[in-house]
Amino acid sequence: MPNKPPFKPSSAAAGGWGALKASGESLLKNTGLVKGVKTMLKANKPDGFDCPGCAWGDPEHGSSFEFCENGVKAVTWEATKDVVPASLFERHSMDDLRKLSDRELESMGRLTKPLRYSHKVGLYEEVSWDAAFAEIAGELNALPSADNAAFYTSGRASNEAAFLYQLMGRLYGTNNFPDCSNMCHEASGVALSAAIGVGKGTVTLDDFDKAEVIFVLGQNPGSNHPRMLAELKKAIKRGAKVITLNPLKERGLERFTDPKNSSEMLLGLSTPISSHYLNVKLGGDMAVMRGIAKALLTWDYENVLSGTVLRQFIDEHCENFQSYESAVERSTWKEIEDQSGLSQRKIEEIARIYAQSNRVIFCWAMGITQHEHSVDTIREITNVALLRGNVGKAGAGLCPVRGHSNVQGDRTMGINERPSPAFLRTLGSVFDFSPPRKQGINTVETIASMLAGNVKALVCLGGNFARATPDTEQVEEALGKLRLTVNIATKLNRSHLITGEKAFILPCLGRTEFDEQLGGRQLVSVEDSMSMVHGSAGINQPISKELRSEPAIIAGIAKHLVGSDKVNWDGLIGDYDEIRKLIEKVVPGFHEFNARLRQNRGFYLGNAAREREWVTPNKRANFSYASLPLQTVVQRCDKAEVPTFTLQTLRSHDQYNTTVYSDNDRYRGIKGNRRVLFICEADLRKAGFKNGARVDIMTVSEDKRQRVAYDFTLVAYDSPQGCLAAYYPETNVLVPLYSVGVESHTPTSKAIPVTLRRTVA
Ligand code: SF4
């Protein structure tokens, strides 16, 4: 008997009273109203702290409430009054704790004491900081080679922590710096570097005030970058158009009620966000962009619409245009329609809007970056932008929207397994050593290397490695094979329970807590998606005196691991200005770092492409001329003998990366269940199931390995045929390690071929 579907369609706009209610609940549940409100009033403020949520930018002249509902969840989740009980590991075995859900583990509260685990003892015990630092360094130095270790970073780490981390690792002798960017915007970095010479977005927040059209591609800002909705609303109010490409109808891109707008709230008004909402098939975005280019070039050749292609800009600034024209020529409308799932007429409609606008921004996120051909797709987005000179002018440009508050900053600081020779040269001369030249390994390569027994130790600066990565069973097997695992963290998570022979949990300060060092209270810095570098200083008393800051923990290990001949670690921790003085010497664009960081809202790091200065080998912006993929995963699945579908993994509205705040997903109408599988009516019929039926999801694996996610409830949902969706980390078990993007090596979490079978209850 199928379950009663836990699905009640929600008609409410995004934001609105729902956002206020959810924010209030988070404040009451986590911090208490007084501390919570006091804390939130300092979020994203020049004299406050940076929200540990996403990497959306802060307006020059922000309002008193410079945060969103999910910012409240992220901040209060960290600033909770709860702590992990000291006796936890005496009262519960590791096996018992592993049975708990991600949310149950993190809900226990903050970690406050350094902990050590060994297989021999079978549980975590308290350990002193110095003993922990010495033992960790001892284990790492006992490894045959520095390349037997890997240093993972989650995008929450501040610039100062990230800079010290890479310095420690390189003095130790490795470039093994896998990071969460490998799993999210790596394709953006690879594609933009080749096309325009800088692997970062070219727009600033001000550009959103001037854009005539804003494309939102493979992104769900309503849940993942909520303050972006306010910018989109402003743009629409002044007549701009928002063109959305997304397989799913995401509420935030349909209607938005601004919680800060009293009349909208009182009168129940909302702003329609997308003027055009196209439900493209998974992996079909490249085809849509190619279709737009085909329409523009055709109209240009046939003089149907004058000036659709800015040839003067192209002649002056671009390379490979002719090759691109031929590639567009070769792409047929049939291919474009089949891969996108959209008609030529629909695509020409948005192409016409694009051709008649002069200032256009292209925004994108994981729906674009987690496919096999993501690099080609982002090159195609850039091609379409270049056709009309929409790079390097006000109100226009390319905007990969980062999901983690400092993921872009960490890369800028050198958290990169493929560092540039120039970066290593400067680092070596500033610290008088010879950095390792051998290329390091990214996240997927690190897992493979752990399975192969080459990587024997994994140090994690934040994050939840076991849950954020693909192929969960293989990752847990790999972690279990290690000699050493070290996690620097604020809250307990599953990665801490899947240990090496030896393991350490090192509890660090949160973003909201002040960081007192010898030199007084310290400021750290982060870089948002718009390349703005701004300061962040905690405002709350740390939840425990035992906690140490991320930089202090790294310095504590480094002193034992690489000594203090080359680096005065204590001096740097005493006053982070000293760290920034070193960053200034090593990383371009950080001149007068300390002074500029203390300006209102910090400073813009700059972007050469924004000035139409192309830092590419040929000093030109480069069109790419890749063909459309022979087949997308959706097309491959459509041709399969048994009913086969393409699954995308995604976040719910009550989730931030692998942190799950509740089992609800208000905008999609889900209550109390995370094991749901969104499927359209036509696919329900094709699969032979009813809405509410319980199924297992199985990957169609090329390596014959069984990958199964058990017991999911089918939820009929508006989606292109063949395209399913379910939440991660629960469905990361289905993402094969071998399935990665070309050039980006990013897991293809947006296009997994799967079949369904009735769950055996
Ligand atoms: S938009 Fe992002 S950075 Fe801003 S408050 Fe919300 S979660 Fe935090």
Boltz pocket constraint, residues with backbone or C-beta under 6 A from the ligand:
constraints:
  - pocket:
      binder: B
      contacts: [[A, 51], [A, 52], [A, 53], [A, 54], [A, 55], [A, 56], [A, 57], [A, 66], [A, 67], [A, 68], [A, 69], [A, 70], [A, 71], [A, 72], [A, 74], [A, 224], [A, 225], [A, 226], [A, 227], [A, 228]]
      max_distance: 6.0
